């Protein structure tokens, strides 16, 4: 059951997004290149059905299928749902219908958007046609949307097509994006607020006495709430590490650099951060480190060696 968020618990918008690059096989390449050329291609199954959008393998026999056919740019709505509030990245900015359209000559339906003035203007069985995008690149968005259409069938005569086009599209970049509000809960709120004073706080389990950093509010081993707040660090010990050789997009750090698990003094769980202030090939297990804060930062930029002797393995072996 939803409840009103506590005013003491932080909330903030969080966006996770990344581009996903995939290569296209011969069938998807022909399908998307075809859309760029205002041609819709389906694929024939071994039992003679035409699938649009096409797939590489017969869904019944699992046979590889390659026989492309051109289908119409007009079709029939087989089912639909009204979208009252289009979200970012959807085909149309104003309310529209999601529709399954069986294009003329196809035996399956394609999911897309239908531009309509309202839900009263949409019905199963209505005739529609493709509205092509003005600029086409070889993507499903080359079909801008569908629109109501009462005329004769258009495009493709369900005839074979060799799928050969000039400059075929061989790959696409699909942008994944999760856009939501994150509430870290009571325990992590205290952890984040302490960081603003450049302090690190964990919580101790009343049963096994382990100190968790960052705290999650409960001990995963004992299954009880952790309530005793404990300040740990600021110094700690490198328990394990890796050398990063691949430069991450949007991260202005020269490779190679070291990313390490660091057990802060007093903590029973290691957190992770970058190690700097020492050549990357001299970082080692047991290295004693301290945080380095940059002006206005909300967490340490990195950790650097303190110059103390290395910690004895027995002191952190349970934390590796
Ligand atoms: Zn416990």
Boltz pocket constraint, residues with backbone or C-beta under 6 A from the ligand:
constraints:
  - pocket:
      binder: B
      contacts: [[A, 205], [A, 206], [A, 207], [A, 208], [A, 209], [A, 210], [A, 219], [A, 220], [A, 221], [A, 222], [A, 223]]
      max_distance: 6.0
